[in-house]
Amino acid sequence: MILRSFFSVLPTFLAFVGLFLNYAQISVAVDLDITSADSIKEAASQIAWGAMKYYTGNNTGDVPGNLPAPYYWWEAGALFGEMVQYWYYTGDDTYNAEVLQALQHQVGDDDDYMPANQSKSLGNDDQVFWAFAAMDAAELGFENPPDDEPQWLALGQAVFNEQASRWDAADCGGGLRWQIYTFNAGYNYKNSVSNGGFFQLAARLARYTGNSTYTDWAEKLWDWWADSPLLIEDKWQINDGTSTTNNCSDASAVQWTYNYGIFMAGCAYLYNHTEDTKWLTRLDGILNTTLTRFFPTSMGDKIMVEIACEPAGNCNNDQPSFKAYLSRWMAVTAQLVPTHYDTIFPYLRSSAQGAAGQCDGGTDGITCGREWNTTTWDGRYGIGEQMSALAVVQAMMIDVDKDLYVPYTNTTGGTSKGDSSAGTGSSSSGSSSAATETITTGDKAGAGILTTLVLVFTLAGAYFLCTE
């Protein structure tokens, strides 16, 4: 009798539990008051927890520093750079041990962020995102590795030296190719993010060390890039990439947030370091186009939008993370060039509120979506969405914590040790064993076909966007 009575009320009980869980999901949605440090830190904590749920490299038998499929290795480097920033903004060291382990484990045999198991898809842009994470650690005073391990500054210098050795004057007069190895699809593509990565890395090293060699290389990269079809300087339009197969005579006009952010921040680092007004002029041009292009008034008031894929809902696994990088680089630009603070931060504030409003999905109630112009979860989720929301939300600490220090140099508090000759060994120009292994005719044909497909789809996308 008792058992029968239990089962008779079970449906009602389960319905009550379902309602409770639904209510609980709503009640734990990320709440953000951008004027309160405690609120910003709590929101960032929830979003960071959601991001680190994707990381499996700390599980037994997994590889530290790797993200699981479908996410690529470069995005893991971007994640750990952002988690260094999470510690900087909030003071929360919950994830520091994992971040330290990941950034050290992935340096590779030559201490240059070129692990052998990534050679089949290793681009200059992939490598530089790990170098950015190392520079974040150096500039923000993150825990240094043990003395017998490669240091943050030296890792940044190793990547710089290797990429400088890949300067390709033979094709298109200079610049870096997208891919490092000839057998990788995209080797014939010279894109803005790879060249912008080298430019920003040079700028950061120039500011941190004071060494004019880095400034000279930043100048050299800028001059080549500005003279190529990758930049239309009269309207400050940054195109995605160009091909060596036609001597870089035209470019894909697809517009991505991170291409603008990567050069914007590079200019900010250089202006902060040199006080040369040409870098301020260039910064202004890029910033103005960024604000009009990626914060369209038709899609909200000062809300960041990845216009090339977000409105159509066809972003791939990488692209949802791009807003994280623009958010991070706009924030550091405001720090390095205080005269631009009042121009930049209204856009970051509105975007932070929009991003937090999207972090109310999933079974945990704090999974972040993609479209910051609506507070109803859009059903999208992934490491990119979490990273983008975290970047813009935690940047609000710059607004409320007036004691938050500007990124260090080696004369203003930075303690990381450098090595100006790092990365000048056998792998410095992509000539490691991975690069010199026997490539068959089939490999070459396959790489050629894939390269062609990459360019065809990229250019087709550019045509579609330009005709819309």
Order of alpha helices (4+ residues) and beta strands (2+ residues): alpha-alpha-alpha-alpha-alpha-alpha-beta-alpha-alpha-beta-beta-beta-alpha-alpha-alpha-alpha-alpha-alpha-alpha-alpha
